[in-house]
Amino acid sequence: MNNFFEQEIILEDSLVRLEPLQPEHFDALLPAAMHNDLWAFTLNKIHSKEDFRQYFNGALEEKQAKKSYPFAVYNKQQQEYAGSTRFLNIDLKHKRLEIGSTWITPGLHGSGFNKHCKFLLLHYCFDNLQLNRVELKTSLLNLRSQKAMLNIGAVKEGVFRRHMINDDGSLRDSVYFSFIKDDWPGIKASIFKAFI
């Protein structure tokens, strides 16, 4: 597993490039992160540059501690950084991980941009890492995110009640979704057929 975190994983297609998050990405990501509505359903509530600095440094610290692998998301069409995503809860022994902590500038919501990101991540997980399972989760209140997960072929598995505590102290119920290795060829050939 140690080798996994030492790799420079760069995933890209004609629209998106996912790069390993580095300290120099902070200033480039700050404008996208300052859209307060992005954080309505997330654990972290970002209201200022200082809030984002704490969040950003936390992502780098998680990578250093081998807890997650964060990416900066670059929009090749607009030539600007648009957000971030991560591999989380990485358990290569049991061939599973989670894709999460994803946020994309609101101007790209509904554009298909995040679908490109998810394809690149899922393709890497199943076709390169040969994983058996990839998880996603979101707040029970985040109906837009749940719909998006279903639209890319994820299977809703259930609700973890009182699962997490948000920065503001409120309790969060989380909805879990997954992809499994057996389903991936069919999902890739149908939902993601334009990306192959």
C-alpha positions in Angstrom: 0.0 0.0 0.0 2.9 2.4 0.7 3.8 2.3 -3.0 0.3 3.4 -3.9 0.7 6.7 -2.0 4.1 7.4 -3.5 2.8 7.1 -7.1 2.1 10.2 -9.2 -1.3 9.3 -10.4 -2.4 11.5 -13.3 -5.7 10.7 -14.9 -7.0 12.6 -17.9 -9.1 12.7 -21.0 -9.9 15.5 -23.5 -11.8 17.6 -20.9 -10.4 16.7 -17.4 -7.1 16.2 -15.8 -6.8 14.8 -12.2 -3.4 15.7 -10.7 -2.1 14.7 -7.3 -2.9 17.6 -4.9 0.2 19.7 -4.1 0.7 22.8 -1.9 0.9 25.0 -5.1 -2.7 24.1 -6.0 -4.1 26.2 -3.1 -4.2 29.6 -4.9 -5.5 28.0 -8.1 -8.3 26.2 -6.3 -9.3 29.1 -4.0 -11.7 30.9 -6.4 -13.7 27.6 -7.0 -13.7 26.9 -3.3 -15.2 30.2 -2.3 -18.7 29.3 -3.6 -20.4 28.8 -0.2 -23.2 26.7 -1.6 -20.7 24.0 -2.5 -20.4 23.1 1.2 -24.0 23.0 2.2 -24.1 19.2 2.6 -20.5 18.5 3.4 -18.9 17.9 6.7 -16.6 20.9 6.3 -18.2 24.4 6.1 -16.0 26.7 4.1 -16.8 30.4 4.5 -13.3 32.0 4.2 -9.8 31.6 2.8 -8.7 30.5 6.3 -11.4 27.8 6.3 -10.2 26.6 3.0 -6.6 26.7 4.1 -7.5 24.4 7.0 -9.4 22.0 4.7 -6.7 22.0 2.0 -3.9 21.4 4.5 -6.0 18.6 6.0 -6.2 16.9 2.6 -2.4 17.1 2.2 -1.9 15.7 5.8 -4.2 12.8 5.0 -2.1 11.9 2.0 1.1 12.1 4.1 -0.5 9.8 6.7 -1.6 7.4 3.9 -5.2 7.9 4.7 -6.4 9.3 1.4 -5.1 10.3 -2.1 -6.4 13.8 -3.0 -6.5 15.2 -6.5 -6.8 18.7 -8.0 -9.3 18.7 -10.8 -8.3 20.8 -13.9 -10.7 21.9 -16.6 -8.7 21.6 -19.8 -11.3 23.4 -21.9 -11.4 26.5 -19.7 -7.8 26.1 -18.7 -8.5 26.5 -15.0 -8.7 24.4 -11.8 -12.3 23.5 -11.0 -12.3 21.5 -7.8 -11.0 18.4 -6.0 -11.7 14.8 -5.4 -10.1 11.9 -3.4 -9.6 8.3 -3.0 -10.5 7.6 0.6 -10.7 4.6 3.0 -8.2 2.8 0.8 -8.0 -0.9 1.6 -6.0 -2.6 -1.1 -5.7 -5.8 0.8 -9.5 -6.2 0.4 -9.5 -4.5 -3.0 -11.8 -1.6 -2.2 -11.7 2.1 -1.7 -14.1 5.1 -1.7 -14.3 8.0 -4.1 -15.3 11.1 -2.2 -14.7 14.6 -0.9 -15.6 15.7 -4.4 -16.4 19.4 -5.1 -16.6 21.1 -8.4 -17.2 24.8 -9.1 -21.0 25.3 -9.5 -20.7 26.6 -13.0 -19.9 23.0 -14.1 -22.8 21.4 -12.2 -25.1 19.5 -14.7 -22.6 19.9 -17.5 -21.3 16.3 -17.5 -17.8 17.5 -16.3 -18.0 15.4 -13.1 -19.1 12.4 -15.1 -15.8 12.6 -16.9 -14.0 12.7 -13.5 -15.9 9.7 -12.2 -15.2 7.7 -15.3 -11.4 8.4 -15.0 -11.5 7.4 -11.3 -13.6 4.3 -11.8 -11.6 3.2 -14.8 -8.4 3.4 -12.8 -9.9 1.6 -9.9 -11.4 -1.4 -11.8 -9.1 -1.6 -14.9 -5.8 -0.6 -13.4 -6.0 -1.5 -9.7 -8.3 -4.4 -10.3 -10.5 -3.6 -7.3 -13.6 -5.5 -6.3 -15.5 -2.6 -4.9 -15.7 1.2 -5.0 -17.9 3.1 -2.6 -19.4 6.6 -2.6 -21.4 8.3 0.1 -23.3 11.5 0.6 -25.6 13.3 3.0 -29.1 12.0 3.1 -30.2 15.6 2.5 -28.1 15.9 -0.7 -30.7 14.7 -3.2 -28.8 16.2 -6.2 -25.7 14.1 -5.3 -27.7 11.0 -4.8 -29.4 11.4 -8.2 -26.0 11.9 -9.9 -24.7 8.7 -8.3 -27.6 6.7 -9.5 -27.3 8.2 -13.0 -23.8 6.9 -13.4 -24.8 3.3 -12.4 -24.0 3.3 -8.6 -26.2 1.0 -6.5 -27.8 2.5 -3.4 -27.0 0.2 -0.5 -28.6 2.0 2.5 -28.5 4.7 5.1 -26.0 5.0 7.9 -28.0 6.8 10.6 -26.3 9.5 12.7 -23.1 8.6 10.8 -21.0 11.7 11.1 -20.8 15.1 12.8 -20.6 18.2 10.6 -18.3 21.1 11.4 -21.3 23.1 12.8 -22.1 20.3 15.2 -25.2 19.0 13.4 -25.5 15.2 12.9 -25.4 13.7 9.4 -27.1 10.6 8.1 -25.0 9.2 5.2 -26.3 7.3 2.1 -23.9 4.7 0.8 -23.6 3.7 -2.9 -21.3 1.3 -4.6 -19.9 -0.1 -7.8 -18.6 -3.7 -7.9 -16.2 -5.3 -10.3 -18.9 -7.6 -11.8 -21.0 -4.7 -12.8 -18.3 -2.4 -14.2 -18.0 -3.9 -17.7 -21.7 -3.3 -18.3 -21.7 0.2 -16.8 -18.6 1.1 -18.8 -20.2 -0.2 -22.0 -23.5 1.6 -21.5 -23.4 4.7 -19.2 -19.8 5.6 -20.1 -19.7 4.3 -23.7 -18.9 7.7 -25.1 -15.8 7.9 -22.9 -14.1 4.6 -24.0 
